[in-house]
Amino acid sequence: MIIYNFELIEENKFPFSLHNRAFLYGDALFETLMAKQKSIRFFEDHLARLSGGLTTLGIEYPNELNPQHLEPIITKLMEAKNLEDARLKILAWRTHGGLFTPENNALEFIITAAPAKPFENHVKENVGFFEDFRLYHSPLSAYKTTNAQPYVMAGIEMKKKGWDDIILLDTDDHVAECLSTNLYWVKDNTIFSPSKSTGCICGVMQQQIIKLLEEKGNPLQFVKAQPEELSKAEAIFTSNVTGISYIKTIDSKSFSEKHPMVDELKSKLDFK
């Protein structure tokens, strides 16, 4: 079962068209969400990011696409699939019509649900840098679009090298983010993360980290940093909607797998 335009339908009845603009042009956005006991984590933040991306693309955002309207439908989807904990995905695209120039800006979307496992407190043993495809800042770079070729190629390189993650760079050789996570490092009791001007995604989990650090009076510092800056860190970690992971080694340089500032964030934010 999936949700298609607010309606619960069987997956094999989804009316996919060869004129689908997500398929033809990557004219689409997506969000990945986690639900625990049918409660969706950070739902409003996910929909706010989706709304921002659709507005940037000029795609109409219906008023019904809100937590109050969607939650009962998603609950029915999880019940139909016998799921208490779920990994949800929203894929939203401009409806068909036109070539590069759309004929209209109406929205279509699907929501899928799959079993979710509790976040494992794992450490990324080996991580390296990706040199071949670079990120750059644009009006869309903060959002998750289906134009994901740099990440696909980075994933291929990561698999070939046998790494646990890979760090992408921007066009000026600044560190930007990891394959599917935001990147952070700790130095002198301050947590740093790449500037949004590197073209990295504006992560929903990162928004939670920002709030927690501001409450502690030690706000997250966004900077432009060359790869060698990471070698000076006390600890390095990543985050996405599932939780926070330490990085143990980058290019043979080892880092601590324990840090009180990071462990406090993990205790509050990991998907358990």
CORVEN-V219573 format. One record per residue. N is the residue number from 1. RES is the residue in three letters. SS is DSSP state (a for helix, b for strand, c for the rest). BURIAL is # if it has 24 or more other ideal C-beta (glycine too) atoms within 12 Angstrom, else .. Layout:
BEGIN
n;res;ss;burial
N;RES;SS;BURIAL
N;RES;SS;BURIAL
END
This chain:
BEGIN
n;res;ss;burial
1;MET;c;#
2;ILE;b;#
3;ILE;b;#
4;TYR;b;#
5;ASN;c;#
6;PHE;c;#
7;GLU;b;.
8;LEU;b;#
9;ILE;b;.
10;GLU;c;.
11;GLU;a;.
12;ASN;a;.
13;LYS;a;.
14;PHE;c;.
15;PRO;c;.
16;PHE;c;.
17;SER;c;.
18;LEU;c;.
19;HIS;c;.
20;ASN;c;#
21;ARG;a;#
22;ALA;a;#
23;PHE;a;.
24;LEU;a;.
25;TYR;a;.
26;GLY;c;.
27;ASP;c;#
28;ALA;b;#
29;LEU;b;#
30;PHE;b;#
31;GLU;b;#
32;THR;b;#
33;LEU;b;#
34;MET;b;#
35;ALA;b;#
36;LYS;b;#
37;GLN;c;.
38;LYS;c;#
39;SER;b;.
40;ILE;b;#
41;ARG;c;#
42;PHE;c;#
43;PHE;a;#
44;GLU;a;.
45;ASP;a;#
46;HIS;a;#
47;LEU;a;#
48;ALA;a;.
49;ARG;a;#
50;LEU;a;#
51;SER;a;#
52;GLY;a;.
53;GLY;a;#
54;LEU;a;#
55;THR;a;.
56;THR;a;.
57;LEU;a;#
58;GLY;c;.
59;ILE;c;#
60;GLU;c;.
61;TYR;c;#
62;PRO;c;.
63;ASN;c;.
64;GLU;c;.
65;LEU;c;#
66;ASN;c;.
67;PRO;a;#
68;GLN;a;.
69;HIS;a;.
70;LEU;a;#
71;GLU;a;#
72;PRO;a;.
73;ILE;a;#
74;ILE;a;#
75;THR;a;#
76;LYS;a;.
77;LEU;a;#
78;MET;a;#
79;GLU;a;.
80;ALA;a;.
81;LYS;c;#
82;ASN;c;.
83;LEU;c;#
84;GLU;c;.
85;ASP;c;#
86;ALA;b;#
87;ARG;b;#
88;LEU;b;#
89;LYS;b;#
90;ILE;b;#
91;LEU;b;#
92;ALA;b;#
93;TRP;b;#
94;ARG;b;#
95;THR;c;#
96;HIS;c;#
97;GLY;c;.
98;GLY;b;.
99;LEU;c;.
100;PHE;c;.
101;THR;c;.
102;PRO;b;.
103;GLU;c;.
104;ASN;c;.
105;ASN;c;.
106;ALA;c;.
107;LEU;b;#
108;GLU;b;#
109;PHE;b;#
110;ILE;b;#
111;ILE;b;#
112;THR;b;#
113;ALA;b;#
114;ALA;b;.
115;PRO;b;.
116;ALA;c;#
117;LYS;c;.
118;PRO;c;.
119;PHE;c;#
120;GLU;c;.
121;ASN;c;.
122;HIS;c;.
123;VAL;b;#
124;LYS;b;#
125;GLU;c;.
126;ASN;c;.
127;VAL;b;#
128;GLY;b;#
129;PHE;b;#
130;PHE;b;#
131;GLU;b;.
132;ASP;b;.
133;PHE;b;#
134;ARG;b;#
135;LEU;b;#
136;TYR;c;.
137;HIS;c;.
138;SER;c;.
139;PRO;c;.
140;LEU;c;#
141;SER;c;#
142;ALA;c;#
143;TYR;c;#
144;LYS;c;#
145;THR;b;#
146;THR;c;#
147;ASN;c;#
148;ALA;c;#
149;GLN;a;.
150;PRO;a;#
151;TYR;a;#
152;VAL;a;.
153;MET;a;.
154;ALA;a;#
155;GLY;a;.
156;ILE;a;.
157;GLU;a;#
158;MET;a;#
159;LYS;a;.
160;LYS;a;.
161;LYS;a;.
162;GLY;c;.
163;TRP;c;#
164;ASP;c;#
165;ASP;b;#
166;ILE;b;#
167;ILE;b;#
168;LEU;b;#
169;LEU;b;#
170;ASP;b;#
171;THR;c;.
172;ASP;c;.
173;ASP;c;.
174;HIS;b;#
175;VAL;b;#
176;ALA;b;#
177;GLU;b;#
178;CYS;b;#
179;LEU;c;#
180;SER;c;#
181;THR;c;#
182;ASN;b;#
183;LEU;b;#
184;TYR;b;#
185;TRP;b;#
186;VAL;b;#
187;LYS;b;#
188;ASP;c;.
189;ASN;c;.
190;THR;b;.
191;ILE;b;#
192;PHE;b;#
193;SER;b;#
194;PRO;b;#
195;SER;c;#
196;LYS;a;#
197;SER;a;.
198;THR;a;#
199;GLY;c;#
200;CYS;c;#
201;ILE;c;#
202;CYS;c;#
203;GLY;c;#
204;VAL;a;#
205;MET;a;#
206;GLN;a;#
207;GLN;a;#
208;GLN;a;#
209;ILE;a;#
210;ILE;a;#
211;LYS;a;.
212;LEU;a;#
213;LEU;a;#
214;GLU;a;.
215;GLU;a;.
216;LYS;c;.
217;GLY;c;.
218;ASN;c;.
219;PRO;c;.
220;LEU;c;#
221;GLN;b;.
222;PHE;b;#
223;VAL;b;#
224;LYS;c;#
225;ALA;c;#
226;GLN;b;.
227;PRO;a;#
228;GLU;a;.
229;GLU;a;.
230;LEU;a;#
231;SER;c;.
232;LYS;c;.
233;ALA;c;#
234;GLU;c;#
235;ALA;b;#
236;ILE;b;#
237;PHE;b;#
238;THR;b;#
239;SER;b;#
240;ASN;b;#
241;VAL;c;#
242;THR;c;#
243;GLY;b;#
244;ILE;b;#
245;SER;b;#
246;TYR;b;#
247;ILE;b;#
248;LYS;c;#
249;THR;b;.
250;ILE;b;#
251;ASP;c;.
252;SER;c;.
253;LYS;b;.
254;SER;b;.
255;PHE;c;#
256;SER;c;.
257;GLU;c;.
258;LYS;c;.
259;HIS;c;#
260;PRO;a;.
261;MET;a;#
262;VAL;a;#
263;ASP;a;.
264;GLU;a;.
265;LEU;a;#
266;LYS;a;#
267;SER;a;.
268;LYS;a;.
269;LEU;a;#
270;ASP;c;#
271;PHE;c;#
272;LYS;c;.
END
